[in-house]
Amino acid sequence: MKPCIATVSLSGNLEQKLIAAALAGFQMIEVVEQDLMASGLSPKDLCRRLSELGISVAALQPSRDVEGLPEPARSASFERVARQLDLAASLEANMLLICSSVSTYAMADPGRIAEDLAAIADMAKARGLRIGYEALAWGKHIANHADAWEVVRRADHPALGLVLDSFHTLGMDMPTDDIPTIPADRIFLVQIADAPRLQMDILRLSRHHRRLPFLGDHDLPRFIAAVEASGYAGPLSIEVFSDEFRAANPVSAARDAMLSLSALGTRMIPVAPTAGGPIQHPGGLAHSSADEALKTLPTAELGTFGVSLSLGPADRKITVTLTDARIGPGSGLIGTLPEGTVTGVDYIVLRALSDTARHAKLRLSAALGLGWQDLADMADPDGPIRLAQLRSKTARLLMAIPSAERDDAHCQSPAIPNVDLLCLEVADIALASAALISAGHTLLPVPPAHLAIAGAQLGLPERELAQLAAAQVFIDKDASGRYFQVFLANPINGTMISFAERRGGYTGFGLGNAVIWLTHRRRQQP
């Protein structure tokens, strides 16, 4: 499939979007009318610039509320479409994308809708163009790809084809097993986006909260597998409406969009060298320093704290190696404890600002074929921290992103993730606590209110609570088990060190205690 991106996915003006797309290796773009109008470029100027960058126009979009209208609205919509087709032809676009109507005047007659689309396809064919028809999840009468395909099939016009959009299919929990039955030559464009599972209006979710593939909750591998099974080999277009993503540097955003496509493992056509020689970065939009810093992720060390992630492609396992001498096996922190006290790494919290976090997450996804799952926000005195967990059964890796884009004192390097918390696994929390204290380590005191509240929730007797308080052990529980955790009072390079024991089937991370250790660490900062 040919990598493509809709201009609405990127920030900046149209010139900056085009350059960012070219730098990332995109061969095609979807031009959104609003971007063209705001650019000040004539169609001729835009064509020349696209030729210089080696990019072609997959589609001009969107055309709305066109089909199934009564007169005189029908004639007015056809006149509007004719002008859009003229514009698409002047851009040397492949097609005009028509979204299913949301007009209150649209009629629920599939035969009439098919008839209108066929008439419009005649207009497109006369200009050497095609019409791509896309079902919007909030469409008045056509609201899913199955119904859209039915009217396209009924129209039976060679210049009319289907646009599949993963968001509209997966966001409405539509099945995908019918997609392989659609002839590949009748699918004109495939758009891809991820999204979280949020309880909100589907239109608002679509317009503000889409995400790049692997960063949300949609089953994109299933959707892509169905598309590939149809034999489709045309453009695969990133179409991400996102307040957060469109606020990002367009160069880094386009780079991550391309990385997300590679993470899908699709049969992408190899990216050809960009035509026209070297591409100049748009003013003020140079590559993020994360490019070089993360080039070898995930095998490189992360941040200033010594943690290395080694990947086993065959079994997709993550091996965590502690490379800092102060905590490495046989020396430093672990060396002060009896052999066997530490049995492994329980979990790691990486912290980064949003652009860096997004890129690091996608590099891991591309390497492992694993996505990310949103967790509840981590409480912080300066505001909530968004948290996501790698969907891995063999490693507990979390990414923490401050909710406010500020100069975060705990993001020691803006270009690479820093290790916020390293939690080591122990077999017996009481023995580990005693060994740490005996070795001269100072543990983070447990607030009396914490044990009082948690003890009441767990139904622990006073004697056991007193023992936990003496050992300075934090406690947590979920539906399956309990969690016992101690923290070193003194961070190492700004990283909190913790030791934890899981009992039963506990699957959490003791994040109810996060506000305590985050507040404590802040007090330790110079």
Summary of the structure (lengths in Angstrom):
residues: 526
radius of gyration: 27.1
end to end distance: 52.3
largest distance: 87.1
contacts: 1819
relative contact order: 0.09
helix: 37%
strand: 23%
